[in-house]
Structures are given as structure tokens and as C-alpha cells.
Amino acid sequence: MKFRRVPGAELSREHRNIWSELQRNNRHLVSPYFCPEFTEAVASVRDDVMVTILEEGGKIVGFFPFQRGHFGTGRPVGSGLSDYQGVIAHEDTTFDVHDLLRASRLGLWSFDHLIANQAPFARYHRVKAVSPALDLSGGYAAYRKRLKEAGRSRIAQLERKARKLGRDVGPLRFEAHSLDRRVLSQLLAWKSEQCRRTGIPDFFALSWTVELVERILATHEPHFGGRLSALFAGDHLVAAHLGMRSTHAWHWWFPVYSHAFAQHSPGGLLLLHVAQEAAAQGAQILDLGKGDDPYKTSFADLEIPLAEGCAVRASLAASLKFARETTEQLLRSPAARPLRPALRRFNQWARRRSIA
């Protein structure tokens, strides 16, 4: 197999067409994160996005998008915002990971949402995880019926809350894709406040992330686009969601709600509206993204296997092992006491990137 590397911003129309065809023909790559438009959107706001093209017999058989970092390190495209990662290729395509990393000029590539079925990366899996989702392949009514028959009452509870919210505040109105800039501004403000309150990094404090979502929201391809959904009660915006869609999958990305109406569960109400719209437009799943949030468990009836880990070239793996063993020896030496905090940090970093 041959490899060649190109900047993410320089993909040709032919590249995009082949990429889209490969994605369509692999049932594990339905997520909008695997669409070429997502990589192109990130490449339009960052200058570190690269794509390694896999070729066999003079024919393109795969694409490996990534962000390059310092000292030969690599991360997934849109790292920190990317809920699906991997090589875009046919399901049975095989390749040597060391050769792929060498051609990509990477010593290591860290991942935290890798499609678990990609066999070449299996030896680098360190943690298994799942992405909960709603199975909408039979339509929304069939999904609702399955949950009811399973004794799960979350939807019925929300339907009662929707009626009460309508009576107490005002008629409910759902917009599947709002073009109102005020909705986007409020969503970003609520999400930033939520990040500060819960102590997680505020992604939207970075200018490139705001540019990215605006680029995605402005994309309206048949197989890819952004979605800014909003739920109103009377004149009040009670919940909003910024997400993406592909032909067969909608992805639940950045949901927020007004805490003034928290007793009515506006976030859950909005999710039900989005699920109904997704099913009506032919989506087979509404993917909620990796995580064990209770609300995800209450809605999901499907799990998509993922993996976390780090692919490392053999030569670098040996170097990391030697460096880790050396630091462990130094940590046991009294003379190295002043350096222990730095040595521990390095040792933890090297251990995370080591392989079995």
C-alpha cells in the first residue's frame, strides 16, 4: 500500500467524491464526523489539519484525517470536539499502522472516540466505551413503542411536562433549524456558562471553535449540514441544540437549556422534537455522543462501540518505554527529589502513550 499526505484545505473535488463514496459503503461510518465536509470545515479555521491518502493498485482506498502537533504527535481532526474518529475506508480495508504513521510524519496518534471495529488499531485500544443512540430506523413511533414496551416511562413523563409547560408559560414551538443569530448567541452564552459552572474547558472561548460551528451551520449539502434547533414556550427560548447531520445519522452535539424552566425538563423536550424531526427526514439514528449522562441512558436503545488509546510507531514505543523506566528509577533516587513533580508528569504522559 502507498500513502501520500496533503493539507486538509487542499482536498480536490475528486478526493471529496471518493471520500463520500467510501463513507456511504461502510455502515460504521454513518456519522457526520466522517463526512469530508467536517474535515474541510476544521481545516478552514485551523492550519494544522492534514489528510493521509491510502492508495492500492493506483486507486484511492482510504483517507486518514488528523491534526499534527509538536514533536511528531497527532490528534483527531477537531480534537476536543470530535465524537468519532478513524480511517475512512471500506470495512475490510487493511493497512499497517506503523506505515500509516510514518507516511503521516507522526510518531504517535492519540484517539478517544475511535470506531472500535477498525481492526488495524485494535492492539492500541486502552479503554473501551460506547456512544448511546436512538434507533430511528423504523421511525419515531416505533422507537417510542419499544421504550414503552420495555417499561421505560421517560417519554410519557416528558409529554406530560410539555403540556404543563404549554399551559403555564405559552404554546410550544419547535424550530428544526433556526436561522436566528440570537438563538446561536444565546446557545453559546449558555454553553460557556455551563462549562464555567461545571469546571470543564470552555471550547467556545476559542475563536476557531466559533468559526467552525458557523461554517458547519452554513453548510447545506444533501449528505451533510449543521442543525441549530430551538424550542420556545410562548416568546421564551427554553432550550437549544447545535448539532450536525449526515444522510443517515443526526448527532446530538451541544445541547443547552434555560435554568429558569428547568422544572419542565426543556432539554429532554427538545431532544424528543429533534428525534421526531430526524426520523421524519430519514435518519436511522440520533447519536447522543459518548458519555454516561443519566438522560442519555433514559433515551438510548442502541450503543455504538468506541475505543480510547494511542497508536505509536515501534521505534517511538521503544523510546517511550526506555524513558519511562529511566524516570521511574530517578523517582526512587533521593537526589532527584526537586525534579519529582516534573518527572511524574513526564512518566504519566509516557505511560499513557505506551502500548502493551
C-alpha positions in Angstrom: 0.0 0.0 0.0 1.2 3.5 -0.8 0.5 6.7 1.2 0.7 10.4 0.4 -0.1 13.4 2.6 -2.0 16.5 1.7 -3.1 19.6 3.7 -6.8 19.3 4.7 -7.6 22.5 3.0 -6.3 21.2 -0.4 -8.6 18.3 -1.0 -9.8 18.2 -4.6 -13.3 17.6 -5.8 -12.2 14.1 -6.8 -10.9 13.4 -3.3 -14.2 14.5 -1.8 -16.2 12.4 -4.2 -14.2 9.2 -3.4 -14.2 10.0 0.3 -18.1 10.3 0.2 -18.4 7.1 -1.7 -16.2 5.2 0.8 -18.2 6.5 3.6 -21.5 5.5 2.0 -20.3 2.0 1.5 -19.2 1.5 5.2 -22.1 1.0 7.7 -19.8 2.0 10.5 -19.1 5.5 9.1 -22.6 7.0 9.0 -21.7 9.8 11.5 -21.4 13.3 10.0 -17.9 13.5 11.6 -16.8 11.1 8.9 -18.0 13.3 6.1 -15.3 15.2 4.1 -17.1 18.4 4.9 -16.4 18.1 8.6 -12.6 17.8 8.0 -12.7 20.6 5.5 -14.6 22.8 7.9 -11.9 22.3 10.6 -9.2 22.9 8.0 -10.8 26.2 7.1 -10.2 27.5 10.6 -7.0 25.7 11.6 -3.7 25.3 9.7 -2.7 22.0 11.3 -5.2 19.7 9.6 -3.6 17.1 7.3 -5.0 14.1 5.4 -3.0 11.0 4.5 -4.4 9.3 1.4 -4.2 5.5 1.2 -3.7 4.0 -2.3 -3.6 0.5 -3.6 -3.1 -0.6 -7.2 -3.1 3.0 -8.3 -6.6 3.5 -6.7 -7.5 5.6 -3.6 -8.8 3.2 -0.9 -8.9 5.4 2.2 -8.3 8.7 3.9 -6.8 9.4 7.4 -7.5 12.9 8.6 -5.6 14.3 11.6 -4.2 17.3 13.3 -0.5 17.5 13.6 1.1 18.7 16.9 4.6 19.3 18.2 7.3 16.7 18.1 5.5 14.3 15.7 2.3 14.0 17.8 -1.1 13.8 16.2 -4.7 14.1 17.3 -8.1 13.6 15.6 -9.5 16.4 13.4 -11.4 18.8 15.6 -9.8 17.3 18.7 -11.8 18.0 21.8 -14.9 18.5 19.6 -14.7 15.2 17.7 -17.0 12.4 18.8 -16.0 10.0 16.0 -12.5 9.2 14.7 -10.8 6.7 12.3 -9.8 6.0 8.8 -12.4 6.5 6.1 -12.2 3.3 4.0 -14.1 0.1 3.2 -14.9 -2.0 6.3 -12.4 -4.8 5.2 -9.5 -2.5 4.2 -6.3 -3.4 6.0 -3.2 -1.3 6.4 -0.1 -1.2 8.6 -0.5 1.4 11.3 3.3 2.0 11.6 3.5 2.7 7.8 0.4 5.0 8.1 2.0 7.0 10.9 5.4 7.1 9.2 3.8 8.5 6.0 1.8 10.9 8.1 5.1 12.0 9.8 3.7 11.1 13.1 5.3 9.3 16.0 2.0 8.8 17.7 -1.7 9.5 17.2 -3.9 9.7 20.3 -7.6 8.9 20.0 -10.6 8.9 22.4 -13.6 8.3 20.1 -12.2 5.7 17.6 -14.6 3.4 15.8 -13.8 0.1 17.6 -14.3 -2.1 14.6 -11.2 -0.8 12.7 -9.0 -3.9 13.2 -5.6 -2.4 12.4 -5.9 -0.2 15.5 -7.2 -2.9 17.8 -3.8 -3.5 19.6 -3.7 0.1 20.6 -7.1 0.2 22.4 -6.6 1.0 26.1 -10.2 1.7 27.1 -13.5 0.5 25.6 -16.5 2.8 25.5 -19.8 3.2 23.8 -21.8 6.0 22.2 -25.5 5.8 23.2 -28.0 6.5 20.4 -31.7 6.3 19.5 -32.5 3.7 16.9 -34.9 5.5 14.5 -34.5 3.0 11.6 -38.2 2.1 11.9 -39.4 5.7 12.5 -40.1 7.7 15.7 -43.4 5.9 16.5 -41.6 2.5 16.5 -38.8 3.9 18.7 -41.4 5.3 21.2 -43.3 2.0 21.2 -40.1 0.0 22.0 -39.3 2.1 25.0 -42.8 1.9 26.3 -42.9 -1.9 26.0 -39.5 -2.0 27.8 -41.2 -0.3 30.8 -39.3 3.0 30.3 -41.5 5.9 31.1 -39.3 8.8 30.3 -41.1 9.8 27.1 -44.5 9.7 28.8 -43.3 11.9 31.6 -41.9 14.4 29.2 -45.1 14.6 27.2 -46.9 15.5 30.4 -44.3 18.1 31.2 -44.7 19.5 27.7 -48.5 20.0 28.2 -47.8 21.7 31.6 -45.1 24.0 30.1 -47.6 25.0 27.4 -50.3 25.8 29.9 -48.0 27.7 32.4 -45.7 29.6 30.0 -47.1 29.5 26.5 -47.6 27.3 23.4 -44.6 25.3 22.5 -42.9 26.0 19.1 -40.1 23.9 17.7 -37.7 25.1 15.0 -35.7 22.3 13.5 -33.1 24.7 12.0 -33.2 28.2 13.2 -31.6 31.0 11.2 -31.9 33.5 14.0 -28.5 34.7 15.1 -29.9 35.5 18.6 -30.6 31.8 19.1 -26.9 30.9 18.3 -25.7 33.7 20.5 -27.8 32.6 23.4 -26.7 29.0 22.9 -23.0 29.9 23.0 -23.6 32.1 26.1 -25.5 29.3 27.9 -22.9 26.7 26.9 -19.9 28.8 28.1 -21.7 29.5 31.4 -22.3 25.7 31.8 -18.6 25.0 31.2 -17.5 27.5 33.8 -20.1 26.2 36.3 -19.1 22.6 35.9 -15.3 23.2 35.6 -14.8 21.9 32.1 -12.9 23.7 29.4 -15.0 26.3 27.6 -14.4 25.4 24.0 -16.3 28.4 22.7 -13.8 30.8 24.4 -11.5 29.9 21.5 -12.2 31.8 18.3 -11.6 28.9 16.0 -14.4 26.8 17.5 -17.0 29.6 17.0 -15.8 30.0 13.4 -16.1 26.2 13.0 -19.7 25.9 14.1 -20.6 28.9 12.0 -19.0 27.2 9.0 -20.9 24.0 9.7 -24.2 25.8 10.1 -23.7 27.5 6.8 -23.2 24.1 5.0 -26.3 22.6 3.4 -25.3 19.6 1.4 -27.7 16.7 1.0 -25.4 14.4 3.0 -24.0 16.9 5.5 -25.1 20.0 7.3 -25.4 21.8 10.6 -28.5 22.0 12.7 -29.5 24.8 15.1 -32.7 23.6 16.8 -34.7 25.7 19.2 -37.7 25.1 21.5 -39.8 28.1 22.5 -42.6 28.3 25.1 -44.6 31.4 24.1 -41.9 34.0 23.5 -39.3 32.3 25.7 -36.4 30.3 24.3 -36.3 27.4 26.7 -33.8 25.1 25.0 -31.5 25.0 22.0 -29.2 22.5 20.4 -26.3 22.8 17.9 -25.7 19.6 16.1 -24.8 18.0 12.7 -26.5 15.6 10.3 -25.4 13.2 7.6 -27.7 11.2 5.3 -28.5 8.5 7.9 -27.3 10.0 11.3 -28.0 13.1 13.3 -25.5 13.9 16.0 -26.5 15.4 19.4 -23.6 17.8 20.0 -24.1 21.0 22.1 -27.5 21.0 23.9 -28.4 23.8 26.4 -31.5 25.0 28.2 -32.7 27.8 30.3 -32.4 27.1 34.0 -35.4 29.3 34.6 -37.5 26.5 33.2 -35.6 23.5 34.5 -38.6 22.0 36.3 -40.2 21.4 32.9 -37.1 19.4 31.6 -36.8 21.6 28.4 -33.6 19.8 27.3 -35.4 16.5 27.2 -38.4 18.0 25.4 -36.1 19.4 22.8 -34.4 16.1 22.3 -37.7 14.4 21.6 -38.6 17.1 19.0 -35.1 16.6 17.4 -35.6 12.8 17.3 -39.0 13.2 15.6 -37.6 15.6 13.0 -34.6 13.4 12.4 -36.8 10.3 11.8 -39.1 12.3 9.5 -36.1 13.2 7.4 -35.0 9.6 7.1 -32.3 9.4 9.7 -31.7 6.0 11.1 -30.1 7.1 14.4 -29.8 10.1 16.7 -26.4 9.7 18.2 -26.1 11.2 21.7 -22.3 11.0 21.9 -20.0 9.1 24.3 -20.8 9.6 28.0 -22.9 8.0 30.8 -25.1 11.0 31.5 -28.4 9.7 33.0 -30.5 11.4 30.4 -28.6 9.5 27.6 -29.3 6.2 29.3 -33.0 7.1 29.6 -33.4 7.7 25.9 -30.9 5.4 24.2 -31.8 2.0 22.9 -28.6 1.5 20.8 -24.9 1.5 21.6 -22.0 2.1 19.2 -18.7 0.6 20.3 -15.7 3.1 20.6 -12.2 2.9 21.9 -9.6 5.2 23.5 -5.9 4.8 23.2 -2.8 5.8 21.3 -1.2 4.4 18.2 2.6 4.6 18.4 5.3 3.7 15.9 7.5 0.9 17.0 10.7 2.9 17.3 8.9 5.6 19.4 7.3 2.9 21.5 10.7 1.5 22.5 12.0 5.1 23.3 9.0 5.8 25.4 9.4 2.5 27.3 13.1 3.3 28.0 12.3 6.9 29.0 9.5 5.7 31.4 11.8 3.1 33.0 14.6 5.7 33.4 12.2 8.2 35.1 10.9 5.5 37.4 14.5 4.8 38.5 15.1 8.5 39.0 11.9 8.9 41.1 13.3 6.4 43.6 16.5 8.4 43.9 16.7 10.9 46.8 18.9 13.2 44.7 16.1 13.7 42.2 13.6 15.0 44.8 13.5 18.5 43.5 12.6 17.1 40.0 10.0 14.7 41.1 6.9 16.7 40.1 8.2 17.2 36.5 9.4 13.5 36.4 6.0 12.3 37.5 4.2 14.4 34.9 6.5 13.0 32.1 6.1 9.5 33.4 2.3 9.7 33.3 2.5 11.2 29.8 4.8 8.4 28.6 2.7 5.7 30.2 -0.5 6.9 28.5 1.2 6.7 25.2 2.8 3.3 25.7 1.4 0.1 24.2 1.2 -3.4 25.6 
